Amino acid sequence: MSTLLATAANLATDVAAWMSRADLTANIPTYIVLAESKLNRLLRSLEHETRNPAFVLSGEYVPVPPDFLEFKSGYVNGNPKVPLEYLPTDLLPTYEGVTTAQYFTMSGTNFRFSPIPDGSSTASISYYAKLPTLSGVGVAYNWLLQQHPDAYLYGTLMEAAAQISDPEQVARWREGYEIAIKHIIAADR
């Protein structure tokens, strides 16, 4: 493993070396994206949390932030602060004449608020954010690659496993990946 694994370029180099398959090198960026997708579904840690203290409540439907994974908490800014409470769509109440949101639900890639905000208020929201992607127009590194490079290495190798015909090697990668994920979850507790 490279001593500088904690950059996207070195991750790709190390994945190629571990695979020992020059014919698959061009696919490594795809494997990284697939690994990130799986990691985004599996992990919810302190490092994933982000906060937007001035999220604009521009109407009934407001797009979620681009890096949004899962809502954690929030309140409408003001005096007093009004907590935002999640309700399923079929339980979302309707109001007339009230413009301070109190409830929300998810509608596709939008928040849906009730009562319908008048567009002049903001909320402070905390949510779990996606990993900044390392492939394509992504970044050179992110917190997960810096703190847990083994999760990225084994996760990327696991995504490549479908094209690798060595079951023993694939089993080692799977075991390394599962151990890395368990350690990340345990460390967050």
C-alpha positions, 0 to 999 in steps of 0.5 A, spaced: 500 500 500 502 506 498 504 511 504 500 516 500 494 513 499 490 519 502 489 522 495 485 520 489 491 519 484 494 514 489 488 510 491 487 509 483 494 507 483 494 502 489 487 499 486 491 498 480 497 494 483 492 490 488 488 488 482 494 486 478 490 487 472 492 492 467 486 491 462 481 494 468 485 500 470 481 504 465 475 502 470 478 504 476 474 511 476 467 507 476 469 502 481 471 508 486 464 512 484 460 505 486 464 504 492 462 511 494 455 510 493 455 504 497 459 508 503 454 513 502 448 508 504 452 504 509 455 510 513 452 515 518 458 518 522 460 525 525 464 527 519 458 526 515 454 531 519 453 538 516 449 544 518 446 550 514 444 556 518 441 560 513 437 555 509 432 559 505 424 556 506 422 559 499 416 556 498 412 549 499 417 545 495 425 547 496 430 542 493 434 539 498 442 541 498 446 537 493 450 533 498 444 531 502 443 524 504 439 524 511 435 530 515 438 530 522 435 536 525 432 543 524 428 549 526 426 555 523 430 561 525 426 567 529 424 568 536 422 563 538 425 558 534 420 553 531 423 546 531 422 542 524 418 536 525 418 530 520 411 527 518 409 522 512 406 526 506 399 523 508 399 526 515 402 533 513 397 538 515 394 544 511 394 551 514 391 557 512 394 564 514 400 561 517 406 562 514 411 559 519 413 552 517 413 547 523 413 540 519 416 537 513 416 531 509 420 529 503 418 529 496 423 526 491 429 531 492 425 536 495 423 538 502 415 539 502 413 544 508 407 545 512 405 551 513 407 553 507 413 558 508 412 565 505 419 565 502 422 570 507 424 565 513 430 561 513 431 555 517 438 552 521 438 545 518 443 539 520 444 533 515 448 528 513 452 529 507 455 525 501 462 524 501 465 529 496 467 524 490 474 523 488 472 521 481 471 525 475 471 533 477 471 531 484 476 532 489 483 530 491 481 527 498 476 527 503 475 526 510 474 518 509 480 517 505 484 521 510 482 517 516 480 510 513 484 509 507 483 502 508 475 503 507 476 506 500 481 501 498 477 495 499 471 498 497 474 500 491 477 493 490 470 490 492 467 493 486 472 491 481 471 484 484 466 482 479 471 482 473 476 479 478 476 471 477 480 470 483 475 468 489 481 467 494 483 474 493 476 477 492 474 474 499 480 477 502 478 484 499 471 483 502 474 481 509 478 487 509 472 492 507 467 489 512 473 490 518 474 497 515 466 498 516 466 495 522 471 499 525 469 506 522 462 505 525 465 503 532 469 509 532 463 513 531 460 510 537 
